[in-house]
């Protein structure tokens, strides 16, 4: 998979995250690892920062459920509007975590 194909795969996967659910950067990387040969949460974060404006970027958080840096207020508002479970300022990933296998 080329770097451009990986960007497209990340964005396509994020598009599939249902409203009210979330994935961590690492979970996105893990879901694509076998097919792409890449497994970097940091790379997913970089892709989301550069190219994620057209997908539901607010549904991708860090492993502790922290919202995207610099966009916390907007992400929190969007997640609340979708009914995503929050614990303080973090997504409750124990409840909200989504996996692509659920969508099959």
Secondary structure per residue as TSV (DSSP state, phi and psi in degrees):
chain	resnum	aa	ss	phi	psi
A	1	X	-	360.0	128.5
A	2	X	-	-74.7	164.3
A	3	X	H	-57.4	-40.5
A	4	X	H	-66.0	-38.6
A	5	X	H	-65.0	-35.7
A	6	X	H	-66.3	-43.0
A	7	X	H	-56.2	-47.5
A	8	X	H	-63.4	-38.5
A	9	X	H	-65.6	-42.5
A	10	X	H	-60.5	-49.4
A	11	X	H	-64.6	-37.5
A	12	X	H	-65.3	-39.6
A	13	X	H	-66.8	-44.3
A	14	X	H	-61.2	-35.8
A	15	X	H	-58.6	-30.5
A	16	X	H	-82.0	-14.1
A	17	X	S	-64.3	122.0
A	18	X	-	-70.7	155.2
A	19	X	T	-55.3	139.8
A	20	X	T	84.5	-0.6
A	21	X	-	-120.3	170.9
A	22	X	B	-152.4	161.2
A	23	X	E	-133.5	151.0
A	24	X	E	-85.2	160.6
A	25	X	H	-55.8	-42.4
A	26	X	H	-64.9	-37.7
A	27	X	H	-66.4	-37.4
A	28	X	H	-62.9	-48.0
A	29	X	H	-60.1	-44.4
A	30	X	H	-63.3	-39.4
A	31	X	H	-64.3	-27.0
A	32	X	H	-103.2	-3.4
A	33	X	H	-60.1	-46.9
A	34	X	H	-63.7	-42.4
A	35	X	H	-75.0	-32.3
A	36	X	H	-101.6	-23.2
A	37	X	S	78.2	8.2
A	38	X	-	-119.3	148.1
A	39	X	-	-150.0	55.1
A	40	X	-	-116.1	114.2
A	41	X	H	-61.5	-36.5
A	42	X	H	-64.2	-38.9
A	43	X	H	-65.0	-41.5
A	44	X	H	-61.3	-43.8
A	45	X	H	-59.4	-41.9
A	46	X	H	-65.1	-42.0
A	47	X	H	-62.7	-44.0
A	48	X	H	-63.5	-40.0
A	49	X	H	-65.6	-37.2
A	50	X	H	-87.4	-36.3
A	51	X	H	-125.4	-0.2
A	52	X	G	-83.6	1.0
A	53	X	G	-61.7	-24.8
A	54	X	G	-94.8	1.9
A	55	X	T	-121.1	169.8
A	56	X	T	-72.7	70.5
A	57	X	G	-56.3	-29.8
A	58	X	G	-67.8	-13.5
A	59	X	G	-88.3	2.4
A	60	X	E	-113.0	121.9
A	61	X	E	-130.7	174.3
A	62	X	-	-80.5	175.7
A	63	X	T	-61.5	-23.5
A	64	X	T	-92.0	2.1
A	65	X	-	88.4	5.3
A	66	X	B	-68.5	142.8
A	67	X	-	-76.8	159.9
A	68	X	-	-55.1	126.5
A	69	X	T	-56.9	133.9
A	70	X	T	84.3	-8.5
A	71	X	-	-129.5	21.4
A	72	X	H	-58.5	-45.7
A	73	X	H	-61.3	-49.1
A	74	X	H	-67.4	-41.5
A	75	X	H	-61.3	-45.0
A	76	X	H	-60.1	-44.8
A	77	X	H	-62.4	-43.8
A	78	X	H	-65.3	-44.4
A	79	X	H	-64.5	-42.6
A	80	X	H	-61.1	-42.4
A	81	X	H	-61.3	-29.8
A	82	X	H	-86.4	-7.5
A	83	X	T	81.8	22.2
A	84	X	-	-71.7	131.6
A	85	X	-	-69.1	126.8
A	86	X	E	-118.0	150.1
A	87	X	E	-122.7	100.2
A	88	X	T	67.3	-124.0
A	89	X	T	-99.0	18.1
A	90	X	E	-125.7	153.2
A	91	X	E	-74.2	135.4
A	92	X	-	-81.7	88.8
A	93	X	H	-67.0	-20.5
A	94	X	H	-63.0	-27.3
A	95	X	H	-105.0	-40.2
A	96	X	H	-93.2	-11.4
A	97	X	B	-59.5	135.3
A	98	X	-	-119.8	146.2
A	99	X	-	-124.2	145.0
A	100	X	G	-59.5	-25.7
A	101	X	G	-64.1	-26.4
A	102	X	G	-67.5	-28.4
A	103	X	G	-83.3	-0.7
A	104	X	-	-88.4	360.0
